[in-house]
């Protein structure tokens, strides 16, 4: 059996480590999307309490698994009578995870921990082990995907043919692109390439998994620290590309980086999954740039070691 459902996706512009104000902003956007679109589902990005970037202030971002971000998302789901999906850094039993929840209005809450923290994110949280496949009273079989899980074939493989819808979010800061000279040329070139990769990715996942995709993403400028050079500012921006796509990759609704903060909505069809493209025997779905591949490997090694040291010192316990 097939049925149609209306979904909204939010593209927020949030501030570094400003959890309380970011949650207030997120609530306003969710309420506004509900008023304008009257959807049955609203999705916000991963790390919706504060963008995942490289900065010492990120050590103040994690909250208890059922802390303020959880209470906001689940409370709005019950109050508004909609399904709400969103992510945040959550602490559980002394570890921090990139947590994404899907809250139904009847109180059902499904959750997924991102499998591999991306690059410098390794400094602030560790990976989870669940497969991200759940049964929602509203959506049926659903797959939750967070961050650059979207970009890996192994994610598509674990969801392929098993879910009627894929819901999740992205936090994709690009390269610095306001420098001058050769570095400016490199940054601008890589930024353009990454924008194109981000534009294609939701549709690629939809075709690999065989189900519609709801992909909410961060947008806007942000300044973090250069990995390995803590005194050097890294001025960059989030790529946006919030999209709702059909199972064949057709974009039904989209917000680009240039569109800034906002929300879109579209009606998708929930049906038996029908994968269209093959799973390839390689790591990345997009043809990632050399900058991304190199930074991914080096920052993962450095960040993972730093995280373990801080765990021994008990520095991941949150309020």
Order of alpha helices (4+ residues) and beta strands (2+ residues): beta-alpha-beta-beta-alpha-beta-beta-beta-beta-beta-alpha-beta-alpha-beta-beta-beta-beta-beta-beta-alpha
